[in-house]
Amino acid sequence: MHTLTPNEVTRQVLRLAERVAPGQTPKFIDNNPYPGAVPSECFGNVEAQVERYGGQRVLGWTIWEWPNVLMEAEFHAVWKSTEGTLLDITPKAEEESRILFLPDPAATYCGNYVDNKRLALRDDALIVDFIRVSEEIFRLTRIGKPGQAVHLNKGEIVPIVKRLEYLGAMLKVGARDHDPCFCGSGKKYKKCHALKLRS
């Protein structure tokens, strides 16, 4: 899956925002990592920035888009400077210059993993199944807090990860649920693996 910052605040962005943090408005803010900031460690990065320069931590969600497939909100922390400017100080893998941030005054962070919130961009069994399997993987793997030892049942995890890869491969090439299933059966996805994945 390859998600990007949306180019604009669309109707779909607002739909997801209302589900995730009712009454809040997403806004574009600059991504300006400080030296030594660690990718994917926004909470620690912001805590260090507050200790160093003051200001405060603001909790919310980064909104990502997989065009024509889905939108998702990822739990995130940004830094609010003493002048009141919001900055995303955590490096991004794609080196994006800005993010679309949805503040969430009701959010709290106690060190636990928080799953992304997802919204399908069209009514398609492939996307629905991709979201469902993503949530299942999170439930099985994100137990406890980051850094804690977790004993996983690989026999249970590996088949589910393969399902996600299978669905992702179909979506990546623009397949829809009425297209032939990748397994080569000749049947439409919704009449083939869609039924197997839900059994």
Residue pairs with C-beta under 8 A, 6 or more apart in sequence:
1 66
1 69
1 168
1 171
1 172
2 66
2 172
3 64
3 65
3 66
3 72
4 64
4 65
4 66
4 67
4 94
4 96
5 28
5 63
5 64
5 65
5 96
5 98
5 99
5 100
6 13
6 63
6 64
6 65
6 71
6 100
9 26
9 100
12 71
12 119
12 121
13 26
13 63
13 65
13 71
13 100
14 26
15 119
16 63
16 71
16 72
16 73
16 117
16 119
17 24
17 25
17 26
17 63
17 73
17 102
19 117
19 119
20 61
20 73
20 102
20 104
20 117
21 60
21 61
21 102
21 103
21 104
21 105
21 106
21 107
24 60
24 102
24 103
24 104
24 105
25 102
26 63
26 100
26 101
26 102
27 86
27 100
27 101
27 102
27 103
28 98
28 99
28 100
28 101
29 78
29 86
29 87
29 88
29 98
29 99
29 101
30 87
30 88
30 97
30 98
31 87
31 88
31 90
31 91
31 92
31 96
31 97
31 98
31 99
32 87
32 88
32 89
33 45
33 89
33 90
33 91
34 45
34 49
34 89
37 45
37 89
37 90
37 91
38 44
38 45
38 90
38 91
39 90
39 91
39 92
39 93
40 90
41 90
42 76
42 77
42 78
42 88
42 89
42 90
43 57
43 77
43 109
45 77
45 89
45 90
46 57
46 77
46 78
46 79
46 89
46 90
47 57
49 55
49 79
49 89
50 56
50 57
50 79
53 81
53 82
54 81
54 82
55 79
55 80
55 81
55 82
56 79
56 80
57 77
57 78
57 79
57 80
58 77
58 78
58 79
58 80
58 86
58 103
59 75
59 76
59 77
59 103
59 104
59 107
59 108
59 109
60 76
60 77
60 78
60 101
60 102
60 103
60 104
60 107
61 73
61 74
61 75
61 76
61 101
61 102
61 104
61 117
62 73
62 74
62 76
62 88
62 99
62 100
62 101
62 102
63 71
63 72
63 73
63 74
63 99
63 100
63 101
63 102
64 71
64 72
64 73
64 74
65 71
66 72
66 121
66 171
67 121
68 121
68 122
68 174
69 120
69 121
69 122
69 127
69 130
69 171
70 118
70 119
70 120
70 121
70 127
70 130
70 131
71 118
71 119
71 121
72 116
72 117
72 118
72 119
73 102
73 116
73 117
73 118
74 116
75 107
75 109
75 114
75 116
76 88
76 90
76 99
76 101
77 109
78 86
78 87
78 88
78 89
78 101
79 86
79 87
79 88
79 89
80 86
80 87
81 87
86 101
88 98
88 99
88 101
92 99
111 145
111 146
112 144
112 145
113 138
113 142
113 143
113 144
113 145
113 146
115 135
115 138
115 139
115 142
116 134
116 138
118 131
118 134
118 135
120 127
120 128
120 131
121 127
124 176
124 177
125 177
125 189
125 190
125 194
126 167
126 170
126 171
126 175
126 176
126 177
126 189
126 194
127 171
129 163
129 167
129 194
129 197
129 198
130 164
130 167
130 168
130 171
133 160
133 163
133 164
133 167
133 197
134 164
136 160
137 157
137 160
137 161
137 164
140 152
140 153
140 156
140 157
140 160
141 150
141 152
141 157
143 150
144 150
163 197
166 182
166 193
169 182
170 179
170 182
170 189
175 182
175 189
176 189
177 188
177 189
177 190
177 194
178 188
178 189
178 190
179 188
179 189
180 186
180 187
180 188
180 189
181 187
181 188
181 189
181 191
181 192
181 193
182 189
182 193
183 192
183 193
185 192
